[in-house]
Amino acid sequence: MSHPTMGGFREPTCELLRRCHTSHADISSRDACVLFKAGKTHECYFTNTEILAQANRAMDIIDRNYPCEEHVFFYDNAKIHTVRQLDALTAQNMPVNPPKNITKNFLCSIKNPDGSIDKICMQDGHFLDGTQQFFYFPDGHWLAGLFKGMRQIIQECIFHGANLLDPTNFLAQCPEFKCLPGVATCCCHRILFNEPDFVTQKSKLQELCESCRYRMIFYPKFHCEVSFIEQCWGFAKRVYREFPSSSTEADLECNVIRALNAVPLESMRSFVLIYHISQAH
């Protein structure tokens, strides 16, 4: 335990923002700081709910201190950040035809804190022209409330200008879920998977940031060399290893904060520049 890794601690974007905005009044690095001791025997692990709460705290701090500027949040493209709403658009498990009755209807499941399960309709999609596409038959229809099925949804897209093949004879999915490489119209699942409203489905984190008028960008996967977050984290870990060994939790926590605060502003700016250069190419 003399030199534990820093992976169990989470430091917010706000601390880095504080250091980048040196021309402004200083803000407390502890306002949005989360020192999180990960592990089943400690504080378990960060969840998407906690990520959203931390983002809210950071945005409140920025709104209070820099209300007249445009701000962008950058996040790693990790599963904990890309969680979607439970009723978000996804072709997974969609039936190809309408169900026979309401008890077999296609619905999204929501698990309540008490363990019970609620069922809700999937959110509606959008046609190419931006108008709303209802995935469930409307009131007054003889199948009112039932899911339309993928074939009906695709046919409606074609009617509204989508350049798609007639799905009448398409399977719901390719055998063993193995679609042919480079083929976007091999099965109903694949067709919907590539439709713009499915492709652009946003995560909870994106929806939160945009609802508060903030831009949000995910770093590309598997490219830590262009990630501002990973570069700052790597710099801090190098500094951390230079501190004297200790097994006292108070010392370890202090060393983590000192290491993160040691990342120079000049280095941070160069890390941001690396990302912009990579995007230009």
TINUTOR-414059 format. One record per residue (C-alpha): residue number from 0; residue in one letter; z, x, y. Coordinates in nm, 3 decimals. Example, Ala and Ser with C-alpha at 12.3 -4.5 7.8 and 13.67 -1.06 7.14 Angstrom:
<site n="0" res="a" up="0.780" east="1.230" north="-0.450"/>
<site n="1" res="s" up="0.714" east="1.367" north="-0.106"/>
This chain:
<site n="0" res="m" up="0.000" east="0.000" north="0.000"/>
<site n="1" res="s" up="-0.003" east="0.303" north="0.228"/>
<site n="2" res="h" up="-0.359" east="0.240" north="0.346"/>
<site n="3" res="p" up="-0.453" east="-0.123" north="0.272"/>
<site n="4" res="t" up="-0.800" east="-0.241" north="0.360"/>
<site n="5" res="m" up="-0.850" east="-0.445" north="0.672"/>
<site n="6" res="g" up="-1.039" east="-0.715" north="0.485"/>
<site n="7" res="g" up="-0.734" east="-0.940" north="0.483"/>
<site n="8" res="f" up="-0.724" east="-0.969" north="0.862"/>
<site n="9" res="r" up="-0.945" east="-1.180" north="1.084"/>
<site n="10" res="e" up="-1.003" east="-1.086" north="1.447"/>
<site n="11" res="p" up="-1.175" east="-1.339" north="1.673"/>
<site n="12" res="t" up="-1.485" east="-1.306" north="1.879"/>
<site n="13" res="c" up="-1.262" east="-1.369" north="2.176"/>
<site n="14" res="e" up="-1.106" east="-1.024" north="2.158"/>
<site n="15" res="l" up="-1.451" east="-0.868" north="2.171"/>
<site n="16" res="l" up="-1.552" east="-1.105" north="2.449"/>
<site n="17" res="r" up="-1.247" east="-0.998" north="2.647"/>
<site n="18" res="r" up="-1.350" east="-0.635" north="2.622"/>
<site n="19" res="c" up="-1.715" east="-0.705" north="2.703"/>
<site n="20" res="h" up="-1.636" east="-0.905" north="3.015"/>
<site n="21" res="t" up="-1.461" east="-0.621" north="3.197"/>
<site n="22" res="s" up="-1.577" east="-0.744" north="3.535"/>
<site n="23" res="h" up="-1.369" east="-1.059" north="3.496"/>
<site n="24" res="a" up="-0.999" east="-1.130" north="3.496"/>
<site n="25" res="d" up="-0.841" east="-1.026" north="3.170"/>
<site n="26" res="i" up="-0.746" east="-1.285" north="2.911"/>
<site n="27" res="s" up="-0.490" east="-1.255" north="2.638"/>
<site n="28" res="s" up="-0.629" east="-1.111" north="2.318"/>
<site n="29" res="r" up="-0.365" east="-1.308" north="2.127"/>
<site n="30" res="d" up="-0.486" east="-1.648" north="2.248"/>
<site n="31" res="a" up="-0.750" east="-1.674" north="1.976"/>
<site n="32" res="c" up="-0.635" east="-1.387" north="1.755"/>
<site n="33" res="v" up="-0.574" east="-1.475" north="1.391"/>
<site n="34" res="l" up="-0.401" east="-1.210" north="1.183"/>
<site n="35" res="f" up="-0.458" east="-1.358" north="0.843"/>
<site n="36" res="k" up="-0.304" east="-1.211" north="0.528"/>
<site n="37" res="a" up="-0.554" east="-1.311" north="0.261"/>
<site n="38" res="g" up="-0.475" east="-1.363" north="-0.105"/>
<site n="39" res="k" up="-0.331" east="-1.628" north="-0.335"/>
<site n="40" res="t" up="0.015" east="-1.474" north="-0.306"/>
<site n="41" res="h" up="0.001" east="-1.468" north="0.075"/>
<site n="42" res="e" up="-0.184" east="-1.717" north="0.298"/>
<site n="43" res="c" up="-0.470" east="-1.795" north="0.059"/>
<site n="44" res="y" up="-0.809" east="-1.770" north="0.235"/>
<site n="45" res="f" up="-0.981" east="-1.886" north="0.551"/>
<site n="46" res="t" up="-1.163" east="-2.216" north="0.514"/>
<site n="47" res="n" up="-1.438" east="-2.372" north="0.722"/>
<site n="48" res="t" up="-1.176" east="-2.599" north="0.882"/>
<site n="49" res="e" up="-0.990" east="-2.294" north="1.012"/>
<site n="50" res="i" up="-1.315" east="-2.135" north="1.131"/>
<site n="51" res="l" up="-1.389" east="-2.448" north="1.336"/>
<site n="52" res="a" up="-1.037" east="-2.452" north="1.479"/>
<site n="53" res="q" up="-1.065" east="-2.087" north="1.583"/>
<site n="54" res="a" up="-1.404" east="-2.148" north="1.743"/>
<site n="55" res="n" up="-1.250" east="-2.434" north="1.940"/>
<site n="56" res="r" up="-0.971" east="-2.209" north="2.064"/>
<site n="57" res="a" up="-1.218" east="-1.939" north="2.169"/>
<site n="58" res="m" up="-1.435" east="-2.191" north="2.354"/>
<site n="59" res="d" up="-1.132" east="-2.330" north="2.536"/>
<site n="60" res="i" up="-1.043" east="-1.978" north="2.654"/>
<site n="61" res="i" up="-1.399" east="-1.910" north="2.770"/>
<site n="62" res="d" up="-1.422" east="-2.247" north="2.948"/>
<site n="63" res="r" up="-1.099" east="-2.167" north="3.129"/>
<site n="64" res="n" up="-1.197" east="-1.814" north="3.235"/>
<site n="65" res="y" up="-1.579" east="-1.808" north="3.260"/>
<site n="66" res="p" up="-1.689" east="-2.168" north="3.326"/>
<site n="67" res="c" up="-2.005" east="-2.079" north="3.520"/>
<site n="68" res="e" up="-2.176" east="-1.852" north="3.267"/>
<site n="69" res="e" up="-2.386" east="-1.900" north="2.957"/>
<site n="70" res="h" up="-2.223" east="-1.785" north="2.634"/>
<site n="71" res="v" up="-2.354" east="-1.724" north="2.284"/>
<site n="72" res="f" up="-2.149" east="-1.717" north="1.963"/>
<site n="73" res="f" up="-2.267" east="-1.487" north="1.682"/>
<site n="74" res="y" up="-2.152" east="-1.538" north="1.323"/>
<site n="75" res="d" up="-2.226" east="-1.374" north="0.992"/>
<site n="76" res="n" up="-2.451" east="-1.584" north="0.770"/>
<site n="77" res="a" up="-2.171" east="-1.645" north="0.520"/>
<site n="78" res="k" up="-2.102" east="-1.963" north="0.323"/>
<site n="79" res="i" up="-1.776" east="-2.023" north="0.507"/>
<site n="80" res="h" up="-1.975" east="-2.047" north="0.833"/>
<site n="81" res="t" up="-2.272" east="-2.248" north="0.703"/>
<site n="82" res="v" up="-2.082" east="-2.546" north="0.558"/>
<site n="83" res="r" up="-2.255" east="-2.872" north="0.650"/>
<site n="84" res="q" up="-2.129" east="-3.224" north="0.705"/>
<site n="85" res="l" up="-2.067" east="-3.412" north="0.381"/>
<site n="86" res="d" up="-2.346" east="-3.658" north="0.467"/>
<site n="87" res="a" up="-2.591" east="-3.385" north="0.573"/>
<site n="88" res="l" up="-2.955" east="-3.398" north="0.464"/>
<site n="89" res="t" up="-3.020" east="-3.239" north="0.128"/>
<site n="90" res="a" up="-3.273" east="-3.323" north="-0.142"/>
<site n="91" res="q" up="-3.035" east="-3.209" north="-0.414"/>
<site n="92" res="n" up="-2.951" east="-3.490" north="-0.660"/>
<site n="93" res="m" up="-3.173" east="-3.742" north="-0.480"/>
<site n="94" res="p" up="-3.326" east="-3.996" north="-0.720"/>
<site n="95" res="v" up="-3.701" east="-4.033" north="-0.721"/>
<site n="96" res="n" up="-3.686" east="-4.416" north="-0.712"/>
<site n="97" res="p" up="-3.443" east="-4.677" north="-0.575"/>
<site n="98" res="p" up="-3.142" east="-4.748" north="-0.800"/>
<site n="99" res="k" up="-3.137" east="-5.065" north="-1.009"/>
<site n="100" res="n" up="-2.824" east="-5.200" north="-0.841"/>
<site n="101" res="i" up="-2.564" east="-5.119" north="-0.578"/>
<site n="102" res="t" up="-2.324" east="-4.964" north="-0.831"/>
<site n="103" res="k" up="-2.584" east="-4.692" north="-0.900"/>
<site n="104" res="n" up="-2.663" east="-4.630" north="-0.534"/>
<site n="105" res="f" up="-2.717" east="-4.273" north="-0.413"/>
<site n="106" res="l" up="-2.422" east="-4.188" north="-0.186"/>
<site n="107" res="c" up="-2.236" east="-3.881" north="-0.061"/>
<site n="108" res="s" up="-1.882" east="-3.819" north="-0.184"/>
<site n="109" res="i" up="-1.588" east="-3.744" north="0.045"/>
<site n="110" res="k" up="-1.263" east="-3.620" north="-0.103"/>
<site n="111" res="n" up="-0.955" east="-3.742" north="0.083"/>
<site n="112" res="p" up="-0.631" east="-3.542" north="0.119"/>
<site n="113" res="d" up="-0.464" east="-3.767" north="-0.139"/>
<site n="114" res="g" up="-0.735" east="-3.683" north="-0.394"/>
<site n="115" res="s" up="-0.917" east="-4.016" north="-0.374"/>
<site n="116" res="i" up="-1.296" east="-4.025" north="-0.332"/>
<site n="117" res="d" up="-1.486" east="-4.226" north="-0.073"/>
<site n="118" res="k" up="-1.861" east="-4.286" north="-0.083"/>
<site n="119" res="i" up="-2.078" east="-4.289" north="0.229"/>
<site n="120" res="c" up="-2.451" east="-4.309" north="0.296"/>
<site n="121" res="m" up="-2.644" east="-3.990" north="0.367"/>
<site n="122" res="q" up="-2.742" east="-3.954" north="0.731"/>
<site n="123" res="d" up="-3.094" east="-4.059" north="0.823"/>
<site n="124" res="g" up="-3.385" east="-3.820" north="0.870"/>
<site n="125" res="h" up="-3.657" east="-3.796" north="1.133"/>
<site n="126" res="f" up="-4.035" east="-3.818" north="1.125"/>
<site n="127" res="l" up="-4.254" east="-3.549" north="1.281"/>
<site n="128" res="d" up="-4.269" east="-3.743" north="1.608"/>
<site n="129" res="g" up="-3.888" east="-3.742" north="1.628"/>
<site n="130" res="t" up="-3.834" east="-4.109" north="1.549"/>
<site n="131" res="q" up="-3.558" east="-4.197" north="1.307"/>
<site n="132" res="q" up="-3.638" east="-4.241" north="0.938"/>
<site n="133" res="f" up="-3.399" east="-4.468" north="0.750"/>
<site n="134" res="f" up="-3.322" east="-4.355" north="0.396"/>
<site n="135" res="y" up="-3.167" east="-4.688" north="0.294"/>
<site n="136" res="f" up="-3.337" east="-5.028" north="0.294"/>
<site n="137" res="p" up="-3.240" east="-5.236" north="0.603"/>
<site n="138" res="d" up="-3.059" east="-5.567" north="0.615"/>
<site n="139" res="g" up="-3.287" east="-5.854" north="0.522"/>
<site n="140" res="h" up="-3.481" east="-5.650" north="0.266"/>
<site n="141" res="w" up="-3.444" east="-5.762" north="-0.096"/>
<site n="142" res="l" up="-3.306" east="-5.413" north="-0.172"/>
<site n="143" res="a" up="-3.085" east="-5.401" north="0.139"/>
<site n="144" res="g" up="-2.841" east="-5.110" north="0.139"/>
<site n="145" res="l" up="-3.002" east="-4.926" north="-0.153"/>
<site n="146" res="f" up="-3.141" east="-4.573" north="-0.126"/>
<site n="147" res="k" up="-3.520" east="-4.578" north="-0.095"/>
<site n="148" res="g" up="-3.589" east="-4.294" north="-0.336"/>
<site n="149" res="m" up="-3.779" east="-3.973" north="-0.270"/>
<site n="150" res="r" up="-4.126" east="-4.114" north="-0.336"/>
<site n="151" res="q" up="-4.079" east="-4.391" north="-0.080"/>
<site n="152" res="i" up="-3.937" east="-4.143" north="0.175"/>
<site n="153" res="i" up="-4.232" east="-3.904" north="0.128"/>
<site n="154" res="q" up="-4.486" east="-4.188" north="0.153"/>
<site n="155" res="e" up="-4.329" east="-4.297" north="0.483"/>
<site n="156" res="c" up="-4.359" east="-3.938" north="0.609"/>
<site n="157" res="i" up="-4.730" east="-3.939" north="0.518"/>
<site n="158" res="f" up="-4.778" east="-4.269" north="0.702"/>
<site n="159" res="h" up="-4.620" east="-4.110" north="1.012"/>
<site n="160" res="g" up="-4.852" east="-3.809" north="1.013"/>
<site n="161" res="a" up="-4.708" east="-3.559" north="0.766"/>
<site n="162" res="n" up="-4.975" east="-3.361" north="0.578"/>
<site n="163" res="l" up="-4.832" east="-3.417" north="0.230"/>
<site n="164" res="l" up="-4.974" east="-3.508" north="-0.110"/>
<site n="165" res="d" up="-4.924" east="-3.855" north="-0.255"/>
<site n="166" res="p" up="-4.596" east="-3.827" north="-0.452"/>
<site n="167" res="t" up="-4.670" east="-4.117" north="-0.688"/>
<site n="168" res="n" up="-4.719" east="-3.894" north="-0.992"/>
<site n="169" res="f" up="-4.479" east="-3.615" north="-0.891"/>
<site n="170" res="l" up="-4.166" east="-3.547" north="-1.089"/>
<site n="171" res="a" up="-3.828" east="-3.554" north="-0.915"/>
<site n="172" res="q" up="-3.794" east="-3.182" north="-0.985"/>
<site n="173" res="c" up="-3.971" east="-2.906" north="-1.175"/>
<site n="174" res="p" up="-3.850" east="-2.836" north="-1.531"/>
<site n="175" res="e" up="-3.521" east="-2.643" north="-1.526"/>
<site n="176" res="f" up="-3.539" east="-2.641" north="-1.143"/>
<site n="177" res="k" up="-3.792" east="-2.357" north="-1.157"/>
<site n="178" res="c" up="-4.052" east="-2.429" north="-0.890"/>
<site n="179" res="l" up="-4.363" east="-2.213" north="-0.881"/>
<site n="180" res="p" up="-4.338" east="-1.930" north="-0.626"/>
<site n="181" res="g" up="-4.516" east="-2.009" north="-0.301"/>
<site n="182" res="v" up="-4.586" east="-2.373" north="-0.397"/>
<site n="183" res="a" up="-4.431" east="-2.623" north="-0.156"/>
<site n="184" res="t" up="-4.562" east="-2.945" north="-0.314"/>
<site n="185" res="c" up="-4.481" east="-2.909" north="-0.683"/>
<site n="186" res="c" up="-4.214" east="-3.181" north="-0.702"/>
<site n="187" res="c" up="-4.041" east="-3.437" north="-0.480"/>
<site n="188" res="h" up="-3.733" east="-3.221" north="-0.431"/>
<site n="189" res="r" up="-3.945" east="-2.928" north="-0.314"/>
<site n="190" res="i" up="-4.149" east="-3.141" north="-0.075"/>
<site n="191" res="l" up="-3.840" east="-3.280" north="0.099"/>
<site n="192" res="f" up="-3.669" east="-2.942" north="0.091"/>
<site n="193" res="n" up="-3.952" east="-2.810" north="0.313"/>
<site n="194" res="e" up="-3.964" east="-3.104" north="0.554"/>
<site n="195" res="p" up="-3.863" east="-3.009" north="0.912"/>
<site n="196" res="d" up="-3.560" east="-3.239" north="0.934"/>
<site n="197" res="f" up="-3.421" east="-3.093" north="0.610"/>
<site n="198" res="v" up="-3.502" east="-2.734" north="0.709"/>
<site n="199" res="t" up="-3.335" east="-2.767" north="1.049"/>
<site n="200" res="q" up="-3.019" east="-2.935" north="0.919"/>
<site n="201" res="k" up="-2.736" east="-2.764" north="1.106"/>
<site n="202" res="s" up="-2.396" east="-2.651" north="0.990"/>
<site n="203" res="k" up="-2.068" east="-2.794" north="1.117"/>
<site n="204" res="l" up="-2.016" east="-2.477" north="1.318"/>
<site n="205" res="q" up="-2.356" east="-2.506" north="1.487"/>
<site n="206" res="e" up="-2.299" east="-2.873" north="1.567"/>
<site n="207" res="l" up="-1.956" east="-2.794" north="1.712"/>
<site n="208" res="c" up="-2.083" east="-2.512" north="1.935"/>
<site n="209" res="e" up="-2.384" east="-2.708" north="2.059"/>
<site n="210" res="s" up="-2.172" east="-3.017" north="2.128"/>
<site n="211" res="c" up="-1.964" east="-2.795" north="2.360"/>
<site n="212" res="r" up="-2.285" east="-2.658" north="2.524"/>
<site n="213" res="y" up="-2.266" east="-2.317" north="2.358"/>
<site n="214" res="r" up="-2.550" east="-2.138" north="2.185"/>
<site n="215" res="m" up="-2.484" east="-2.011" north="1.835"/>
<site n="216" res="i" up="-2.679" east="-1.756" north="1.630"/>
<site n="217" res="f" up="-2.637" east="-1.651" north="1.268"/>
<site n="218" res="y" up="-2.699" east="-1.286" north="1.192"/>
<site n="219" res="p" up="-2.961" east="-1.231" north="0.917"/>
<site n="220" res="k" up="-2.825" east="-1.195" north="0.566"/>
<site n="221" res="f" up="-2.793" east="-0.851" north="0.405"/>
<site n="222" res="h" up="-2.859" east="-0.663" north="0.732"/>
<site n="223" res="c" up="-2.519" east="-0.541" north="0.846"/>
<site n="224" res="e" up="-2.689" east="-0.263" north="1.044"/>
<site n="225" res="v" up="-2.798" east="-0.517" north="1.309"/>
<site n="226" res="s" up="-2.472" east="-0.713" north="1.311"/>
<site n="227" res="f" up="-2.252" east="-0.660" north="1.615"/>
<site n="228" res="i" up="-1.958" east="-0.793" north="1.413"/>
<site n="229" res="e" up="-2.004" east="-0.554" north="1.121"/>
<site n="230" res="q" up="-2.062" east="-0.254" north="1.348"/>
<site n="231" res="c" up="-1.742" east="-0.322" north="1.545"/>
<site n="232" res="w" up="-1.554" east="-0.383" north="1.221"/>
<site n="233" res="g" up="-1.679" east="-0.056" north="1.074"/>
<site n="234" res="f" up="-1.578" east="0.137" north="1.387"/>
<site n="235" res="a" up="-1.230" east="-0.019" north="1.377"/>
<site n="236" res="k" up="-1.184" east="0.065" north="1.007"/>
<site n="237" res="r" up="-1.267" east="0.429" north="1.075"/>
<site n="238" res="v" up="-1.003" east="0.438" north="1.349"/>
<site n="239" res="y" up="-0.753" east="0.259" north="1.124"/>
<site n="240" res="r" up="-0.777" east="0.528" north="0.856"/>
<site n="241" res="e" up="-0.666" east="0.790" north="1.107"/>
<site n="242" res="f" up="-0.326" east="0.627" north="1.159"/>
<site n="243" res="p" up="-0.020" east="0.760" north="0.968"/>
<site n="244" res="s" up="0.045" east="0.602" north="0.630"/>
<site n="245" res="s" up="0.296" east="0.318" north="0.625"/>
<site n="246" res="s" up="0.411" east="0.042" north="0.393"/>
<site n="247" res="t" up="0.583" east="-0.161" north="0.666"/>
<site n="248" res="e" up="0.405" east="-0.486" north="0.737"/>
<site n="249" res="a" up="0.487" east="-0.468" north="1.109"/>
<site n="250" res="d" up="0.325" east="-0.122" north="1.129"/>
<site n="251" res="l" up="0.017" east="-0.237" north="0.939"/>
<site n="252" res="e" up="-0.029" east="-0.537" north="1.168"/>
<site n="253" res="c" up="0.015" east="-0.320" north="1.478"/>
<site n="254" res="n" up="-0.237" east="-0.067" north="1.345"/>
<site n="255" res="v" up="-0.495" east="-0.338" north="1.282"/>
<site n="256" res="i" up="-0.471" east="-0.461" north="1.642"/>
<site n="257" res="r" up="-0.479" east="-0.105" north="1.780"/>
<site n="258" res="a" up="-0.785" east="-0.020" north="1.571"/>
<site n="259" res="l" up="-0.973" east="-0.328" north="1.689"/>
<site n="260" res="n" up="-0.881" east="-0.261" north="2.051"/>
<site n="261" res="a" up="-1.008" east="0.096" north="2.015"/>
<site n="262" res="v" up="-1.374" east="-0.006" north="1.987"/>
<site n="263" res="p" up="-1.531" east="0.122" north="2.315"/>
<site n="264" res="l" up="-1.720" east="-0.114" north="2.541"/>
<site n="265" res="e" up="-2.017" east="0.126" north="2.541"/>
<site n="266" res="s" up="-2.034" east="0.107" north="2.162"/>
<site n="267" res="m" up="-2.021" east="-0.272" north="2.170"/>
<site n="268" res="r" up="-2.315" east="-0.282" north="2.410"/>
<site n="269" res="s" up="-2.516" east="-0.049" north="2.189"/>
<site n="270" res="f" up="-2.441" east="-0.272" north="1.887"/>
<site n="271" res="v" up="-2.576" east="-0.573" north="2.076"/>
<site n="272" res="l" up="-2.884" east="-0.376" north="2.178"/>
<site n="273" res="i" up="-2.956" east="-0.290" north="1.813"/>
<site n="274" res="y" up="-2.975" east="-0.661" north="1.731"/>
<site n="275" res="h" up="-3.211" east="-0.737" north="2.021"/>
<site n="276" res="i" up="-3.438" east="-0.449" north="1.924"/>
<site n="277" res="s" up="-3.452" east="-0.575" north="1.564"/>
<site n="278" res="q" up="-3.549" east="-0.922" north="1.688"/>
<site n="279" res="a" up="-3.826" east="-0.779" north="1.907"/>
<site n="280" res="h" up="-3.987" east="-0.622" north="1.600"/>
